[in-house]
Amino acid sequence: MKTDIEIARETPLKKIKEVATQLGIPREEVQNYGKYMAKIPIHLIDDARVKEHNLILVTAITPNKAGVGKTTVSIGLALALNRLGKKAVVALREPSLGPCFGMKGGAAGGGYSQVLPMENINLHFTGDFHAVTSAHNMITALLDNYIYQNRNSCIGLKEIKWKRVLDVNDRSLRNVVTGLGGSANGVPTETGFDITPASEIMAILCLASDIDDLKRRIGNILLGYTYENKPFTVRDLGVAGAITVLLKDALLPNLVQTTENTAAFVHGGPFANIAHGCNSVLATKMGLTFGDYTITEAGFGADLGAEKFFNIKCRKAGLSPKVTVIVATAQSLKLHGGVPEADIKQQNLEGLKNGLKNLDRHIDNLQGFGQQVIVTFNRFATDTDEEIALVAEHCREKGVGFALNTVFAEGGKGGEELARLVIDTIEQHPSAPLKFTYEDSDSVRTKIEKVAKGIYRAGMVTYTTLAEKKMKQIDELGISHYPICIAKTQYSFSSDPKAYGDVKDFELKVRDVVINNGAEMIVVIMGEIMRMPGLPKEPQAKHIDLVNGLIEGLS
């Protein structure tokens, strides 16, 4: 089997204006970034068409560290729908440099189901991540300057809530002190860095409806509190317009193509374990404007990505999927069935059967949102026919659709069984209207309890003194109607990354609560999850190189 990057290089690419015109986008509206990438202006979004067309969510069971291939399946499903004569596009998140150089090596799909040009997408792409990083840190610099200039004044700040971001994995930056070296170098301050996908600016970019909404949200960002305990925002700093200028191009969705030259919108990149895990609303709506079917994915397992997709993105953008596809792999199922990680590539029907309890939990949760669910088995080379048959029979007994896919090895052809089932389900048994986990009017504590106990099956939720203080501030600010965005490990329903399977009745501890007043959501940090990841012992960066003018090591 050829590597991802070899397949990507061998794929003849169409000029991006040709891809755009085939989709129905006027050539004169395409803003080229080289030959094969472009940005598309948001005035082309047609809300009437958005409501008419079919949105498909791809999510997954709780993953192992290698993942389950959601992005690959999302792309493959779009390819397969197009092969069957449907007009389909895929709308995905942009990869982050941190994981690309840390563990993953890339996040543009895999095998014969990729978005291209993958080297560009996995690296600097159209500069959106850099724009978010620059905008976030520009606010920090301007805030630090305000504090410095007013250090001996009554209009200074007593509490700062805004940190810095960088799109790298660097545990050493989690907690730092700035302003050392004397009074000419600023005011000494304890602060830290999050990774760029966790930036509130990233969330705002992905939730904004247009440039005016972007500016409004930026202005509302909570930076800290005055000595009179009043909130201090970017609007109070007087720089909302300047930050919007830095983001005006980044707001536009990016158009690229797949390994079969069909259109793909790749835009925005919040992680689902520490942020809301969905691509931009604008890219999704652009896909729905120009495609009859739009496939999008939400990060990590359904308990994280899909929950936030429904309770945050769909709630705020008025979106509602016609069907949800849940990706399962034999390896992840066996891991959740008690098979040691070193042995999950070997056949173990008993372990696989035990792991189906994890799949069932996700199915039940998705059905609780009113979703019609399809399970797709993402086949790996080590999987056996007996394992596939066991999962297929289980899904039949549970009354949910099942389809095998081999899109990694065969591209669109390997997803035709899944595509036919998706079409049939949408036409005959589409999802019911969305049912949210909680009401806007619920308190933040009630929202946390409903997600923790209803989605994760926790037995108890406890709170640190800091979290209690933050929830009181939320009530005082009158923003308890915001949805919540839980940050916790992606490897378990609990906050313990090694508690696999159908774990329930555990304690969840809320360590901190972060007010994202511009993104209009409340980030709830559980357990030991870090918003700035560290690098593994063997970073993928050690395998990335430029050899004879060609990039190696991305996947």
Stockholm file with secondary structure:
# STOCKHOLM 1.0

chainA/1-555         MKTDIEIARETPLKKIKEVATQLGIPREEVQNYGKYMAKIPIHLIDDARVKEHNLILVTAITPNKAGVGKTTVSIGLALALNRLGKKAVVALREPSLGPCFGMKGGAAGGGYSQVLPMENINLHFTGDFHAVTSAHNMITALLDNYIYQNRNSCIGLKEIKWKRVLDVNDRSLRNVVTGLGGSANGVPTETGFDITPASEIMAILCLASDIDDLKRRIGNILLGYTYENKPFTVRDLGVAGAITVLLKDALLPNLVQTTENTAAFVHGGPFANIAHGCNSVLATKMGLTFGDYTITEAGFGADLGAEKFFNIKCRKAGLSPKVTVIVATAQSLKLHGGVPEADIKQQNLEGLKNGLKNLDRHIDNLQGFGQQVIVTFNRFATDTDEEIALVAEHCREKGVGFALNTVFAEGGKGGEELARLVIDTIEQHPSAPLKFTYEDSDSVRTKIEKVAKGIYRAGMVTYTTLAEKKMKQIDELGISHYPICIAKTQYSFSSDPKAYGDVKDFELKVRDVVINNGAEMIVVIMGEIMRMPGLPKEPQAKHIDLVNGLIEGLS
#=GR chainA/1-555 SS CCCHHHHHHHSCCCCHHHHHHHHTCCGGGCEESSSSCEECCGGGCCHHHHHHSEEEEEEESSCCTTCCCHHHHHHHHHHHHHHTTCCEEEEECCCCHHHHHHTSSCCSEETTEEEESHHHHHTTTTSHHHHHHHHHHHHHHHHHHHHHHTTTSTTSEEEECCCEEESSCCGGGSSEEESCSSGGGCCCEEECEEEGGGCHHHHHHHHCSSHHHHHHHHHHCEEEEETTSCEEEHHHHTCHHHHHHHHTTTTSCEEEEETTSCEEEECCCCCTTTSCCBCCHHHHHHHHHHCSEEEEEBSSSIIIIIHHIIIIIIHHHTCCCSEEEEEECHHHHHHHTTCCGGGTTSCCHHHHHHHHHHHHHHHHHHHHTTCCEEEEEECCTTCCHHHHHHHHHHHHHHTCEEEEECHHHHGGGGGHHHHHHHHHHHHHSCCCSCCCSSCTTSCHHHHHHHHHHHTSCCSEEEECHHHHHHHHHHHHHTCTTSCEEEECCSSSSSSCTTCCSSCCSCEEEEEEEEEETTTTEEEEEETTCCSSCCCCSSCGGGGCEEETTEEESCC
#=GC SS_cons         CCCHHHHHHHSCCCCHHHHHHHHTCCGGGCEESSSSCEECCGGGCCHHHHHHSEEEEEEESSCCTTCCCHHHHHHHHHHHHHHTTCCEEEEECCCCHHHHHHTSSCCSEETTEEEESHHHHHTTTTSHHHHHHHHHHHHHHHHHHHHHHTTTSTTSEEEECCCEEESSCCGGGSSEEESCSSGGGCCCEEECEEEGGGCHHHHHHHHCSSHHHHHHHHHHCEEEEETTSCEEEHHHHTCHHHHHHHHTTTTSCEEEEETTSCEEEECCCCCTTTSCCBCCHHHHHHHHHHCSEEEEEBSSSIIIIIHHIIIIIIHHHTCCCSEEEEEECHHHHHHHTTCCGGGTTSCCHHHHHHHHHHHHHHHHHHHHTTCCEEEEEECCTTCCHHHHHHHHHHHHHHTCEEEEECHHHHGGGGGHHHHHHHHHHHHHSCCCSCCCSSCTTSCHHHHHHHHHHHTSCCSEEEECHHHHHHHHHHHHHTCTTSCEEEECCSSSSSSCTTCCSSCCSCEEEEEEEEEETTTTEEEEEETTCCSSCCCCSSCGGGGCEEETTEEESCC
//
